[in-house]
Amino acid sequence: MARVLLFGPLRDLAGWREREGVEAASISALKALLTKEDARLGAALCGPGVQVALDQAIVRGDRELSPGAEVAFLPPMSGG
């Protein structure tokens, strides 16, 4: 089971910041589960610039989730 974190506008859109005990075998399965629960959140998670951190390391593409994994969805960043 994974711990899921949402930050910034993703958190605001979902109405929650953190969930514990989410059952998903991979990042893609997790996105599909979250999309099934909230289509707007699902669309935002797949939007341009959204990054995924798995156990506090930015990853690209799909990854398997180990028990106790932490998955954070980070909105596009701006800065200067």
Backbone hydrogen bonds, N-H to C=O, Kabsch-Sander energy under -0.5 kcal/mol:
donor,donor_aa,acceptor,acceptor_aa,energy
2,A,22,V,-3.3
3,R,69,A,-3.0
4,V,19,R,-2.8
5,L,71,V,-2.7
6,L,17,R,-2.5
7,F,73,F,-1.3
10,L,7,F,-1.4
11,R,7,F,-0.5
11,R,8,G,-0.6
12,D,8,G,-1.9
13,L,9,P,-2.6
14,A,10,L,-2.2
15,G,11,R,-2.5
16,W,11,R,-0.8
19,R,4,V,-2.2
22,V,2,A,-2.6
24,A,22,V,-0.8
27,I,63,R,-2.0
30,L,26,S,-2.2
31,K,27,I,-2.6
32,A,28,S,-2.2
33,L,29,A,-2.2
34,L,30,L,-2.6
35,T,31,K,-2.4
36,K,32,A,-2.2
37,E,33,L,-1.6
38,D,34,L,-2.1
42,G,38,D,-2.6
43,A,39,A,-2.4
44,A,40,R,-2.1
45,L,41,L,-2.7
46,C,42,G,-1.2
47,G,44,A,-1.4
50,V,47,G,-1.3
51,Q,74,L,-2.4
52,V,59,V,-0.7
53,A,72,A,-2.8
54,L,52,V,-0.5
54,L,57,A,-2.8
55,D,53,A,-0.6
55,D,70,E,-3.3
57,A,54,L,-0.9
59,V,52,V,-2.8
65,L,25,A,-2.6
66,S,64,E,-0.5
68,G,1,M,-2.0
69,A,66,S,-2.0
71,V,3,R,-3.2
71,V,69,A,-0.5
72,A,53,A,-2.7
72,A,70,E,-0.5
73,F,5,L,-2.6
74,L,51,Q,-3.0
74,L,72,A,-0.6
